[in-house]
Amino acid sequence: MPIIHAKSPCCREIIYRFGSRRRQCRSCGRTWRIRLKRLGRKPKRSSSRIPERVLARYGRITSWAETRHLGAATASERLRGALRRLLTRPRKLPRGPYALVGDGLYFKFKRMDWVMYVVAVKPMRYRRAFFLDPVLLEGKEGYGRWRIAMDRIPQSVKKQVQAFVSDGFRGSKLIAENTAGSTSVATFTS
């Protein structure tokens, strides 16, 4: 049986070995890899603490970028990648009694009022609060919409809530009384 050697994809000519991983066509001299590699620079591994540094220490992404001698686009891309990795990582809340901290942030979009209900859980033994997924609802802040936001909190977290902290919106005392296990209400006005 005749042995048929591999031919070059460009000219169908004989192939020469050109190093250990490359091959070369005899007629045109074109070379190629036998195992294709991904093109471009290898991605730079960034720290998962970038969001904490940017938000807590610097406040703005541009000031963080200046200290690192980066452009604004590069800095925002690194922050975006760090946030994406942070969100894909599974979150595990510590055990123990919690204080529930809630606030509504107002937005106006296309002449419509929107409120983003932000809720954080602070364990009594820790100095850190853990933010839960925010809830964005159309309309003004009120008791009914806060009930919708509170219903999205997992039941295992609700059972451990001992206090509710807010800025004193109308209905905050009712929410504190209806939240499972809560015994005290704290309101702060600014």
Secondary structure, 3 states (H helix, E strand, C coil): CCCCCCECCCCCCEEEECCCCEEEECCCCCEEECCCCCCCCCCCCCCCCHHHHHHHHHCCHHHHHHHCCCCHHHHHHHHHHHHHHHHHCCCCCCCCCEEEEEEEEEEEECCEEEEEEEEEEEECCCCCCEECCCEEEECCCCHHHHHHHHHCCCHHHHCCEEEEEECCCCCHHHHHHHCCCCCEEEECCC
